Amino acid sequence: MGENGRPCDQVRVRVPATSANLGPGFDAFGLALSLYDELVVTPGGSGVTVQVTGCGADDVPLDESHLVVRSIRAGLEALGVPVPGFTLRCENRIPHGRGLGSSSAAIVGGLAAAFGLAGEPVDRERLLRLANEIEGHPDNVAAAVYGGFTVAWLDGSVSDQCGGRAVRLDPADSLGAVVYVPANRVLTKEARGLLPSVVPHGDAAANAGKAALLVVALTQRPELLLTATEDRLHQEFREPAMPESLALVHKLRGSGLAATISGAGPTVIVLGGTACPPPPDGWERHDLRIDPVGVQVWSMEAG
């Protein structure tokens, strides 16, 4: 339903790819990128019809188990709006399983569509909390919700349900990113499984300092990006799952470029990338801007 109970003819959603961690900002930092999935939701009937083109079209389910559908349903339930059936069309440009936030885009896009179907403006703070409940961690979903550069955290005690929170910062005007996307996928669960349960105090302290410096580098001093993206907590431990990606990171950093693993990998991102080399054989390269606004929703109402 649209505003004042009027039915929506159609809801359109655009949601950006995201890169998390950015080196030392493990599970906290996110950056929205100018690579987008687009959704069109048309309410009507009962049940769902799902049509997918682009990335993952041959791999995702086309029923109620589709992540966007589940997210739309969760959003409508939270908003108290019944929409028994709809047709969902997805045009996917974000590669799946590559560390560019495809699952976060699906979750945020579906929840944003629910706001559109309900005829309500998107409440981004509430959207983030709902997205975190589905995703389980707020770094990618925060960037998809707010755009720009985000610092995310969980607000709540161990005994309470932790809610995702985030602040958005404006990246430096000159900041861009180059991503190198390999053909192979790496599951986030697999990448996380390689991380140690305990790290040396010195490594944790070093990462804390570099994460603080990275906030300054991303927003004011891009010339500090190479030093600010140094990491001791997660990237090297993940090398067994993505040896080619780590080799590329080392090669690029050796050339003075601020390269890191994007999210859980295996994509490699170069922040402030200029004069980046061509991609390795079998990889794709995308020269991207920083998306400034995050998820966007357009609703059309009948008559």
Secondary structure, DSSP 8 states (H G I E B T S, - for coil): --GGG--EEEEEEEEEEEEEETTTEEEEEEEEEEEEEEEEEEE-SSEEEEEEEETTTTTS-SSTTSHHHHHHHHHHHHHT----EEEEEEEE-S-TTSSS-HHHHHHHHHHHHHHHHTT----HHHHHHHHHHHHS-SHHHHHHHH-SEEEEEEES-SSS--EEEEEEE---TT-EEEEEE-SS---HHHHHHTS-S---HHHHHHHHHHHHHHHHHHHT-GGGHHHHT--SSSTGGGGGG-HHHHHHHHHHHHTT-EEEE-TTSS-EEEET--S-----TT-EEEEEEB-SS--EEEEEE--
